[in-house]
C-alpha cells in the first residue's frame, strides 16, 4: 500500500537548509525523489522499495538519554557511565546525548558558544524541547540540572520518566532482565552519497494487545557518532581533545516527539509502515552518522523499543 506512505523531505525545524521543499509532508508517495539519483519515484517503488518479512526479534533494546552540556563539569562522568553501559550490553543499549537542560534553553553557560574556545554548537530546537518537557515543563520533575537522563523514559520508582545518573545502571539492568518487549521495529535505509539523500523505511509491529495505537508515536532522531571538541572537566579545566559521543542532532522530520501511528500507515499485515526522505546537511559526515528509531507512549512517555540504523 505505497499510496499510504508518509514521506518527508529535507531538513526542517532543527536543521537549516538552503533547499526549499514546496510540500514537505505529502501523504502519497510524491516526495523529493530528486534525491534518488538512479531514476524516478516509479522506478524506486518498483525496484528498490523493500518488503518487510516477519520480525523475529525477541529482545527489548534500551535507550539511555543523557542530558548534558560541554561546559557542565559533572557531565563527563555521566557520559562515561552511559558509554560503559552501552559497551557492557552489546545490542541492548543505545545512547542519545541531548545538549539541553530543564529550562529548554542555553542553561546558564553550559551550552553557550562561542565562549573561551567552546565553538561547537551541540544544541538544537528539538533538544531544547525535550529538555523542557522533562524538566521545567513537568510539575514536580526531579530534573533540575545537568547531568540527568532517562532509561527508556520508564518510571523506575520515582514517579517520573527521568532519573539521576546514579540510577541508570540499576534501571538498565532491571529493564534488560525483564525483557518486556511490547513493540518491535525494523527498518531499511538507503543512502545516496551523490545527493546526500537518505531513504528510510520503517515498520512497527505492536506485540502487546493492551497498547492502543492511538497513544503511540514513531520517532526518528539523527545521531552523530562522535566528535572531538572541548569539554569542561570536574576540576574546571578544559579537555580540548574530549570525545563527545552519540550527539543528538535533531529529528529528521522536525517532530521531536514523533508522529502518531494512524490508519493511513496501517498495512494489510496489521503493522504500521512509515517512509522518510531526508537530505543530510552538508556539515555532517555520513560515515559518522546514524538514526535511532523508537516508539514512545504519548501518555506515559515510556519508550517501548528502539533500534539503530546507520546511514
N, C-alpha and C positions, 0 to 999 in steps of 0.2 A: 504494500500500500504506500508507494513512494509519494503519492499526492498528499499524504498526511504528514509528511516530514516537516519539521521546523528548522529552517535554515537561517543562519546568522552569518553576516559578512563583515570582515574587518574589525578594527578595534573601536569600542565605544566607551564612554564614561571614564574608565580607568586608564585608557591609553590615548595619547594624542596621535593623530594620523593625518597625513595630507591627502589621503584618498577619501573622496566623497562618495558615500553609498546612498543612492536615491531611496531605496526601500530596504532597510536593513533587516526587517522582520517579516518577510512574506510567509504565508502558511502553506505554500505549494513549493514544488522543487524548482524555483526560479531564483536561486541565489546568485552570488557573484562568481559565476563559473569562469570568468576571465582568469581566475587564479588557478584554474585547471589547464595546464599547458598542452595537453595532448588531444584536445577535441572540445566538444560542447557538452551541454548537460545531458543530452540524449545518449551520447557516446559513453559518458561517465556512468549513467544509470544502467546501460546495457552491458558494460564491460568491466566496471570497477566496483560498483555497488556490492557490498558484502551481504551474504545471507548468514544470519546467526544460527548456529546449532545449539543444542541443549547445553546450558551452562552447568557443568558438573562440579563447580567449586563447592567445597563444604566448610571453608574457613572464613571467619569474620576477620577483616583487617581493621586495625585501629588507626585513627588519625589523632596525632598529638598536635595541637595548635599552641604555639609559643608566642605570646605577646611580648615583644622585645623592643630594643632601641639601641642604636650604635653608640650612644653616649650614656647608656644605662650601666652602671658599674657592676650590678649584680646579675646582669643578663647573660654574660658568657657562661657562668656555671650552669644556668638553666638550659642553655643551648647545648652544652656538653652532655648534660643528663639526657635530653631528648635524643641526641645523636647516639648515645650509648644504648638507649632502649631500642632504637632502630637497628643497631648492629646486633644486639642480643636476641632479636626476634625476627630473623630473616623472613621476608614476605608477609609479616603480620603487623608491621608498624610503618606508617608513613608520617612525615613531618611537614608542617606548614609554619614557617616563621613569619609572623604578622607584625610589621612595624607600626604599632599603634598602641595607645594606652586607653584607659577607661573613658577619657573625655572625647575620643574620636578626633583628635587634632594633634598638633605638634607638641605633645606632652612636655611642657617646660622646654628644656634644651636637649631632651633625649633624641629627638629626630631632626633638629634644625640643621639646615645646610644653606650656604657654606658656613662653617664655623671651625676655626682652629684646625684646618686641614681636613675636616669632615665634609667632603664634597659629594659623596654618593647619596642620592636621594632614594631611600628604600621605601618611601611611603607612597600610597595611592588612595584614592577616594574609597575604594572598596574596603581596604584595610581599616580606614578610619570608621566606616560604617559598622564593620564587625566589632571593632574595639568598643565603640559607643554602645552598641546593642547589648553587649555582655558586661559592660561597665556601668557608667552613669545612666544609661538608658533602661536599666532594670533596677527597680526599687529593692534596696537591701543587698545588692550584689556585693560579694566579697572582693571582687576585682576593683581595687582602688589604686593600683600602681603596678608597674612592671618590676620584675618578671611575674607573669601569671600565665594561665593557659587552660586547656581543656583536654580531656581524653575522650574522644568521640562525642564531646558535648553531653556526656551522660551524667546524670546526678549520681555521684558516688557517695552520697550521705550527708552533704551539707545543704541540700535543698536547691542547688543551683547547678547549671551545666558547666561551670568553671571552677578551678581549684588551684591551690598553690603548687609550685614545682615539687615541694617535698612529698606531695601526694601522688605524683604522676606514676611512679614505679609501681606502687601497690594497685592503683587503679588500672594500669595497663596489664599487669599480671593477672588480676582477677577477671578482667574482661576477656582476655585471651583464653583463660582457663574455662570460663563459662561457655565461650564459643557459641553465643546465641545469634545465629545467622538468620535474620528476618528478611533480608533483601539481597539479591545477587545482582551484580553488574558485570557486563562485559563490553568491550569496545574495540573498534578497529580504527586506526588512524593512518592517513596518507599525507605525507609532507612533500611539497614540490619546491625544491630549492630555487628554481628559476623565477618563481613568482612569490616565494615565501608563503604560499598558501597551505593551510593545514585543514584537511577534510576529516572530520571526526564523526564516527558513527557510534552510537551508544545504545545499549539495551538494558532495561530494568525489569527484573523478574521479582515480583513480590511473593515471598515464600510464606509469610505469616498471614493467614486469612483474617486475623484480628486487626490488621492495619488497614486504614482507609486510604485509598489513593488520593483522595481529596486533601489529605493532610501532608502529602509527601512532595518534596521538591527535588529535582535533579540539579546539581551544581557542578560547574566546571571551572576550576581555577588554574591559572598559569603559574608555574613554579620555576624559579631559576635554581639550578643545581647548586652552584657555589660561586662565590665572588670574593676576591681578596680586596679588602678595604679596611680603613682604620676602625678600631673599636676601643672604647674606654674600658679599662680593667678595674678590678676591685680596689687596687691601690691608687686609683685616679691617674695612673699612667695610660699612655695610648700605645696599643699594638698596631703598627701600621700594616703589618702583613697578616692580619687576622683573616681567617677563612670563615666567611658568612655562608651558611648552608640553608638550602630549602627555602629560598626567599619568595614570599608570596607577592606576585606582581599584578594581581587583579584577576577579575573574572573575564573569560573570553567573550562573553555576551553582554557585559555591563550590568549583570544582575548578581550582586554579591551573595544573595541568599537563594539564588536559583530560580527555576521555572517549575510551576506545578505540573504534576502528572495529570493529563487531561485526555478526554475522549479522542481528540484529534490525533493523538500519538499512540493510541491503543491499536495493536496489531491483532490479526486473527489468532496468533499464538497465545493471546492473553497477556503478552508483555508489552512494555512501552518502549518505543524507539524514538530517539532524538538525534538530529543530524545538524552539525555545525560546520560552517565555512568561515575560516578565520585567517587574517593576514598577520603574520608575526611581525611586530615592529622592528625596524631596522637596527635598533640598538642591542638586540638580543642575538646570541649565537645559538642556532637551533640545536647544535650538539650539546648544549649546556642547559636545555630546557625540557620540561615535561609538564603534563597536566595531571591534576588529580580530579577524579570524577566521583562524586559521592551523592548519596540520598539522605536528606535530613527530614526530620519530622518537624513541620512548621508549628506544631503545638508544643511539644516537649523540647525541641531543638536537638534531640539525640540524632547522631549520625549513625545510621544502621549499617552502612557499608561504604568502603572507599577503595578505589583502585587507581593505579598509576599507568599512564601511557606516555612513552617518550615521543618526541617529535621526530 
